[in-house]
Amino acid sequence: MIRRKYVPLRIVQPGMMIDQAIIDRAGRVLIARRTRLEDFHIDALKKMGVTGIYTCEGTEAAGTAGTITEKI
């Protein structure tokens, strides 16, 4: 099970996995979703004025990645 939580940037540490892509005003992806953050990512986010990010922990259950289920 993947757990998602909001983390203030001041306590983000290298190795944390970002759960939401960072996109600039032109729509370009600057940091892709599920990227493991390194020091240079965190420094760049601070320079951009980002105050917090969503991180994720854990893994998806085998065979359920991207699966959509519907109850009828």
N, C-alpha and C positions, 0 to 999 in steps of 0.2 A: 504494500500500500504506500502510495506517495503522500507525504504530508507537505502542505504548502503553508508558508507563513511570511508575514511582512517583517522585515528586519531593518532597523535604522542603519544607514550607511556607516555611522560612526562605530558600530560593533560588527560590521561585516569583516570576515577573515578570509584569507586565501584558502582555496579548496572548497568553499561553499558553492553550491550549484544554483545558478539563476533560473527562475521558473517563468520569467516573462521577458521576452525580447526587449532590448533597449533600441528604440527607433527614433531617428532625428525628425525634424520638421518636414523634411523632403520625403519621408517615408522609407529611408534607407535603414537597414538593420545594422546597428553598430556593434551590438553584442547579441548573439543568437541565444534563444531559449535552450536551457540545459547545458550551458557553458560552465565549466568549472572556473571560478574566478581566480585570477592571479593578481599580484600587487599592482601591475600596470593597469588592469581593468578598474580596480578600486580607485586608483589615483585619477584616472580619466573620468570616472563617474563623479568624483568630488569636484573636479574642474568644471564639469557640465552643470553643477548645482543640484545634482540628484541627492535627495535626502534619505531615501530608503528604497529597498528593492524587495521583490518576492523571491524567496528561496524555496528549494524543495529538498526533501530527504526521503530515502527509501527507493523502492523499485516497483514497477508495475507487475502485477501477477502474470505469469507466463501465459501467452496466448490471448491476453486481453488488451494489449497495446493498440489503441486506435479503434477498438471495437465499440460500436454503438448498439445498445440493446433497446428493444421496444416492446412494451407490454400491450397486448391487444385485449 
